[in-house]
């Protein structure tokens, strides 16, 4: 009997965890693996089976269960007691804390959450303790897309296995920039700055509150700049700033082809797909030096990294690309080459198959 895997997420379509699960599911299926998808929310027309967090094992029928995300980790882990083969990918730090998706500067993820929680999460101390009890009882195989988060996991959960499997993305065929701009009504002379995040400017983790500040500084330095912000809930244009809602990958591919540079002002991040996809499209990346981002962006080679929160410097290094098109193109080529070598979805699938093989042979 061959390998069977169930990939479970909260959303069926949106967000990094769902997108990784979908890519992995499709790639494994193409390689002959019995791969299935379950989710808790059908946010798009997909082939996912909708289940609650406590019903994943019931629909798995003895398959290896790969948890990527859930609305209720306590409920999901409790229901998996006794299941022999569970892989959990930590797309954020939620399993290490009593409520935080990313702990920022709070040491509670390894020292223990406080009661009351300084950030206001209810029952954080009890929730964190319960999570750790369940994780040690279940003994899943943990995976982190970044070495940064893996080091945190090994410190917070000693004794549990934790492998690093970097995220992968589809490497698209290149689209002529001129054709992409004509399709979008963007002039050839514009310097196009792209920002992208689920939640848009309301996303605190992704630095959405800084987007306008960064854009204003870029626009002041580069009069022919055009900003494109993707990921909000509506479409509107304010002068040379275009805000777009969540787009599917086909439309995003055209937008990326029309852009000159990708800005990622995330204040906390693990291994962001937005950066990987921008690099795969041949865009240089300007980002904060935070979390697992420096494991993707090579400063001075594929993009520029600046201290976290320094919006002025982030805008400055972005504007510098406008004055140096040959440098920009060189960075973009290096970014695509790196994405092709190291961050392809097929490599991700091979890495996960090795993880699954460890459990299959146990």
N, C-alpha and C positions, 0 to 999 in steps of 0.2 A: 504494500500500500504506500503510495507516494505522500509527499509532504502536503499538508493542508494548513492554511493560515487564515485567521480571521483578523482583519484590521479594524479597530474600533476608534471612533472619534466622536466628539460632541456635534459639531457641524458636519454635514455631509460634503460641503463644497468649500466654504470660505475659511480663511485663516491658514497659517502655516502648517499646523498639525494635519488638517484635513488634506491639504495639497500634497504634503509628503506621503501621507497614507494612500492617496489616490495614485500618485506616480508609482509608488512601490507596488501597489495592487496591480496596476496595469502592466508594469514591467515583469513582475513575477508570473502573471497570467500568460504573457507572451512567451515565457520560457517554460511553460508547461506545468507550473505549480498550481494547485487547487487553492486559489486565493479568493477570499470573500470580503465584503465590506459591510460593516454595520455602523450606524450612527444614531444619535439621539434626536437630531433636528434635521429635517429635510429642507435646507435653504436653497435647493436647486433641484432640477429634475436629474436624478442620478439612479444608479442601480443599487443603492444602499438598502439594506434591510433595517427598518427603524426598530430600535429596542431601547429599553430603559437601562440605566447603568448596572442594575442588578440582574439583567437578563442575558448578558453577553455569553456567559458560559452555557446557558441553556440552548442557544442557537448555534454554538460552535461545534457541537457533535464530535467532541474528542479532538478537535483541531488545536493546533498551537494558537494561543491568543496573543495578539500584539496590540497592546493598549497605547494609543497616541494621545488621547484627550478624553475628558468626560466632565460633565457638570458636577459630579459628586464622586470624588476619589474614595471617600470613606465607604460609600455604598458599593461602588464597583469592586474595591479590594475585598470587602467583607464577603461579597457573593462569590469570589474566586477562590475562597479557602478550599484547599484540597486539590485544586487543579494543578497538574504536574508541570505544565509547560506554559509559562507566561513571560513575555517580553514587554517591557515598558520603555518607551522612548520619552525622555524628559525634554519636551520642547520649551519648557520654562522651569522655574524653580518651585512650582507650587507644591510638589511632594516633599520639599524640605522645610516648609514653613507652616505656620498656622493660618495662612490666608493670603500672603503676598504672592503675586505672580513672579515678581523680582524683588529681592530684599533690599536693593540699593546698598545703603551704608549700615543697615540694621544687622547686628551680629546674631540675631535670634535664630537664624537658620542653622548655626552650629553650636551656639552657646545655650540655646533653649529659648523659646518664646516667653515673653513676660506676660503677667496678668496684673492689671489690664494691659492689653496690647497698646503700645505708643501710637500705632496707626489706626486704632479703633476697631480692629477685627474682633468679633465676638468669640469668646472661648478659644482664643488662639493657642494658649498653652495646652489645653486639653486636646484640641484638634491635632496639634503637632505630635503629641505623645501617642495618640490613637493611630495616626498614620504610620508612625515608626513601628509600633507594635504589629500592625497588619503587614507591613513590608517585611519584617523579619520572620513573621509566621509564614507568609506566602513564599518568600525567598525567590522573587522573580529575577530574571536577567535584565539588568538595567542598561540602557544605552543613552549616551548623550551625543548630540551632534557636534559639540565643541569640547575641546580639552579644558576650557575654562570651567564649564559647568561640571564636567566629569571630576575635576579636582575637588569641587565643592561637595559632590555626591560622596566621594570616597572619604572626605573628612566628616561629613554629617552622618553617613550610614556605613561605618567600617564593617567589613566582612561580606557585604553584598557585592557581587560582581558588577562592574560597570565598564563597558566598552565604549570607545569613541567611534562613531560612524558619522562622518560629515554628511550633511544634507546634499542631495543631488537635484539637478534640474534638467529639463530638456534643453539641448543645445540646438537652437533654431537655425534654419537657413537664413543667411543675411538678406536684408531688404535694402534696396537702394534708398539712401537718405532723401534724395530729391523726390523720388516717387512717394515716399511716406509723407513728406511735407506737403506735396501737392494734394494728396488725399485728405490731409487735415487742414488745408488752407493756411499753411505756415510759410512765410517767405523764406527764400534761400539765405537772406542776410541775417536772420534772427539767430541769437545765441540762446538755445533752448535748455532750460534747467528743469529737470524732472524730479519730483518728490512723490513717493508712493507709500501708503500704509493703510491697512484695514482700519477704518475709523477716521482716517484723514486727520484734520486738525484737532479733533477731539481726543485723539489717542495720546495719553500722557506718556506711556512707555516709549512710543515712537517719536517723541519730541514734537508732536503736532502743534503745541503751543508756541514753538520757536519758528515754525515755518514762515510766518509772515515777517517776522523780524529778519530772518536770513534773506528772504526774498527782497525786502526793501533795501537791504545793504547791497545785494548783488545788483539790483536795478539801478541804484545810485552810481555804482562803479561801472556798469555796463549798460549804457542807454538802449542798446538794441536787444537787450535780454527779453526773453519771453518765458514766463513761468507756467508750468503745468503741474497742478497738484491733483493726485488721483487717490481715491479711496473714501471720499466723503459720502454724503447721502443725496447730493443734488448737483446739477450742472449750472454754473454761472460764470460770467466773465467780468472782471474788474480791471479795466485798462488792459495791460499786457499780462495779466494773471488769469489763467484759465483753471477753474476748479471742475473736476470731473468725478462722477460717482464711481463705485466699484466697477471695474471692467473685466471682461473675460480675457483669457490669455491671447486669443487671436487679435483682439483690438489693442491690448497692451503691447503686443509685438510691434505693431505699427507705430504706436506712440514712442516706444523706446528707439525705434529706428530713426525717428524724427528728432530725437534729443541729442544734445552735445555732452551733457554731464548729468550724473545721477547724484543727488544729495540725500543722505540718510542720517538725519540728526537724532537718532534713537538715543535715549538716555540710559537704556539697559536693554541688552539683546543677547541672544544665545548664538544662533547661526542663521541669520536672516535670509530668507529666500529672495527678498526684494533685491538685495545686493548681488546674490548669485545670478539672478536673471538679468540684471543690468550688465554685469560683466559678460555673461554669455552673449548679450546683444552687442558687445563691443563698446560699452560706455565706461569711461573713467569714473571712479566713485570718490566722493568727498563725504567723510563720516567722522563721528566721534570715536575716539580710541577707547572702546568700552566692551566688556564682556568677551564674546567670541569673535567680534568684528575683526580684530587684527589677525586672526587665523585665516581670514578670507582676503582682506585688502592688504596688499603689500605697499606700504607707504613709500612714495617716490617711484613706484614701478607700475602699479595698476590703479593708483589713486592717491588720495591724501588723507591722513588721519590727524586729528587735532584733539586737544584735551576736551573731555566731556563737558558739555555745557557752554563752551566758548563759541557762541553763535557768530561773533564778529570775525573770528579767525576762520571759521568754517565758510562764511561768505567770502572772505578774502581769497582763500585758496581756490574756491570755485571760480571767482572772477578772473583769477590769473589764467585759467584755461582759455578764457575768451581771447586773451591777447597772445596766446601761444597755440595756434591751431595744430602745428606740427607736433608739439609736445602732447597735446590732447589726443591726437590720432595715435601716437605711439603708445600712450597709456591705455587707450581703448583696445588696441591690438593685443597688448600684453595681458589685459584683463580677459579677453576672449580666449586667448591661448591657455591661460591658467584655468579658466572655467572648463574648457574642453578636456584638459588633462586630469584635473582633480575633482571636479564637481559635477560630473555627468551622472544622470540617473541610473545608467547601467552599472557604473561603479558602485553606487549606493546599494543597488539590488544585490550585487555580488557580496558586498560586505555583510548585508543582513542575512544572506543565505549561510554565510559562515557562522553567524551568531545562532541561527536556527539549528544548524548542524551540531553545534555544541549541546543544545538541549535534546535534539533527536538521539544523540549518542549517549546521553546520560542514563 
